[in-house]
Amino acid sequence: METVLDIFSWIAIVGGGLFAMIGGLGVLRLPDLFSRMHGAGITDTLGAGLIILGLALQSGFTLITVKLILILVFLFVTSPTSSYALANAALSAGLRPLTAKKEDMSS
Amino acid sequence: MFRAVSLAAFLFATWLLLSGYFTGLLITLGVLSCVGVVLIAARMDVIDHEGHPIHIGWRSASYLPWLVWQIVLSNIDVARRILAPSLPIDPTVKQIPCTQRSDLGRVIYANSITLTPGTVSLRVLDDEILVHALTGGGIADLEEGSMDRKVTAIEGHADD
């Protein structure tokens, strides 16, 4: 049982680290601020989520797991809110997204 | 009044879970600080359907697993696009109609859009949200409207 839990927890932690790296790679590869936010979103959601899942599997049914889940809850509320603030500020400052075809921008 | 009691209960549960000490002194201090916070919140008049949205509690229970699954799916899709040498993206900006009646509902919808990689909400207006998507497919999924309907369903009546 211990070994099985360890295996799952390591898969989750390594997977989370991998997704965090892919998110970082996305920030480097994608062309403009708005599309780079999608890369950062991977690190925020699946990267952080899998790492916390792996850590929770390590700590079992303890208060530490409760705290880890609380971290995830707060992350899932605050990270889209700050992303929205960033995107909205960029748009208000006059930065326009690179798009293949021009769409109307009501602002 | 019900909301104030519920807020106090939430605060005290958080205190207990975060501290992990169950001695008389610390629990008394916890109760006192929770009551203090509720009094301040009541004086600031922020214990309402936005400050303490308990009315969406049980309805969001079915939405969250669905949202997490959508997040996983779109993460894998965006990760594949980032890793592909040709970088197959097609950034698109479009207004997506939203049917939520309260600010809280619109915030939940806009945050859900942003949480799903591949789509970021840029600006929330009264009945539409300006969305930036990494691919045209992301916009098409939102326009199909299942996320919008689910958020409107958990929002319930705005005057709850």
Interface residues (C-beta under 8 A of the other chain):
Chain A: F19 I22 L25 G26 R29 L30 P31 D32 F34 S35 M37 H38 G39 G41 I42 T45 L46 G49 L63 V66 K67 L70 F76 V77 S79 P80 T81 S83 Y84 A87 N88 L91 P97 L98 T99 A100 K101 E103 D104 M105 S106 S107
Chain B: T14 L17 L18 G20 I71 V72 N75 V78 A79 I82 L83 L87 I89 D90 P91 T92 V93 K94 Q95 A110 N111 S112 T114 L115 T116 P117 G118 T119 V120 S121 L122 R123 V124 L125 L130 H132 L134
